[in-house]
Amino acid sequence: MGFFSDQRSPNMRIKKIILLSSLLLPLAFSVNVSGLGASGMSDSDISNSISTQLKSDATLNNTAIQVRTNNNIVSLYGTVGTDAQADRAIEIAQSTPGVKDVNIDNLQMNGSKYPVSDAFITAKIKGRFLQEKLFTDKDIASMSVSVETNNGVVELSGKADNLTQVKNAIKIAQSVDGVKSVNSHIQVTGMAE
């Protein structure tokens, strides 16, 4: 007699099936998600996604940026020629689902007119705005908010539909490493909340 050949009653067979399922389902689930971050993407998936985006971006077509990810923290390696290229590379990396932070210690920039840290702070904030807008339910008006950084002080300007969008934009900007303070000049165009 096997596990399913119980002759006693159909109810007993159903109980055994339920018991077996309850034992195997958690095991199967843990095997499928091991090594994945909160977004369901592994470090390798994140690196591959960012590398593909960097290679296909017109702003970065003449750069060779390498990407490494460890515990959902992305490190960018290589050299870019302009502020715009650095901004775009960081923005792409930071806006990718599952990315917790972007390390740019090994990303070199030639010809910068601003302190490197300010350009990186601005790009990280823009990337986080995109990540939050596209991949969460947070209500921010990322496309209508401008970001400028000067010596770690972030200036937000533009328009938002409501006060919740403004509060979320400020909170996201404040969460970026290197930000000393955030000044908001965002105008609320809709009804106040």
C-alpha angles and dihedrals in degrees: 000000000000131000093271098038095081107146096195103087143325089244091059090052091051091050090052091049091050091048092050091047093049090053097046102039097067090047092052092047094051091050093052097050103036112123095019126120127229090279092056090249123119122225088256091052090050093049092048093048093050093045091052092049092048093050093049096047113104092214091058102038095115097046132089107214119171121207129209125176128197121175090345092305111122123212119198120206129188141051131293126190103215144030089247092057093048091047092049095047092050092043091053093048095045094047094054114109113259097021112133097181143344122233114205099173090117097041111101123203125198124202099015115170092193132050107281093236093057093053091049093048091051092048093047092051091049090048092050090049089055093045093050094044096047103036108030140044094248111128110231130144095224097164095053098044120088121207127205127170127199118179091336095311111121121211117199119194139163134068135311132186095229146359092263090064091052093049092048092048091051093046092050092048091049091053094064116100113249096029110131097182142341125228116193123206093164113141119219108224099178134053116310117247 
